[in-house]
Amino acid sequence: MTDDEVLAAAQADPDAPPLSSQELARMARVSPVKLLRQRLGMTQAEFALAFGLPLATLRDWEQRRSTPDAPARALLKAIDREPETMRRLLAASAA
């Protein structure tokens, strides 16, 4: 389908009409940290424990009360790219 055909099909769907720019602007964006945790299929407590993060800090990041600093962003990027390797490395360093 062309872009125009996709748009026409979306506009014709009574169950899921496209959102206006104003509606999109009012929607809350999901935290990238929350998306990562959900993609890994973990609860907040499991994620915090597995990767050595304070649970309260993780919650603050997910609820956008604070943002990860540079070292935390590096850790999150490593977790995103190699979650099992990071889990294994962090478990070994905690032992």
C-alpha positions, 0 to 999 in steps of 0.5 A: 500500500502507498502512504496515501492508501494507508492513511485512507484506510486508517481514516476509514476505520471507525474503531481506530481513527487516527489521532489529531496532533492535539490528541497526540500532544496530550498523551504521556510518553512511556519512559525508555527505562520502563520499555526496556524493563517490559521488553525483558519481561521483568517486574520493577523489583526483578529488574532492580535486583538483577542489575543492582539498582535501587528500586526507588531509583528505578521507579523515579526513572520510570515515572519521570521524576528523575532521569538516569545520569551518564553512568546509569545511561551507560549501564542501561544501554549495556543492559539493552544490548546484552541483558543476559551478559550484564545479568551474569556479570553483575551477579558475579560481582555481587557474589 
